């Protein structure tokens, strides 16, 4: 409704207080003496929860088409016990299904899995990076499963150039849940982006065989974000020659460059308002 933003602003302080209160109660459930006296049992329960949930979530993630590195990281991040365990175990205790001692041990174990979440996130990031770095070079050239899944559909967007402005454009597309393929001529930038799990690949749109391999003809639109004037013009000319009817948006160096691109190549050209080294371009969206 039109009152959405005001309501969100009004309840935001209470949301923070209640969230803090919840985590305080989670902390109260951790019994240090219980852990010390039953360390093997508690460790087994914690390892079992984390291991089983990680395995199930990783398999499901792979089934839904995520890459191996992303699936493993997803499984680790979501492997902790949930707050529903406090409700379920509390209800089981009140109904006499679980004894107070067993309930306390289970609640302590679940609380420990929650406390381990930051470490699991960090470990998942390192594992994902190692897996990405261990992939062969086809992983960086768009010849793997990630690229083929995106290019099978007609609704994806191609972003040419992965500099500061290119990253902003890709972030915006991610924010709007629009599939995209990033193409970067600099192999170092492409490798760094791929190692982070992003769909950015090494390739030069000036070569027709590369455009064919990435199925740019099926793309909804092409966005050229290259900073160098000559390189941007070269990329736009090559794209327009191959795809006369394709919707192309291009970054221009200045107003004169934008006017030439619009009049001669029939592209939507624009000059960035902020310079590439402006700190505002590094701020996250959302």
Secondary structure by P-SEA (a helix, b strand, c coil): ccaaaaaaaaaaaaaaaaaaaaaaaaaaaccaaaaaacaaaaaaaaaaaaaaaaaaaaaaaaaacccaaaaaaaaaaaccccaaaaaaaaaaaaaccccaaaaaaaaaaaaaaaaaaaaaaaaaaaaaaaaaaaccccccccccaaaaaaaccccbbbbccccaaaaaaaaaaaaacccbbbbbccaaaaaaaaaacccbbbbbcccaaaaaaaccccccbbbbbcccaaaaaaaaaaaaaaccccbbbbbbccaaaaaaaaaccccbbbbbcccccccccccccc
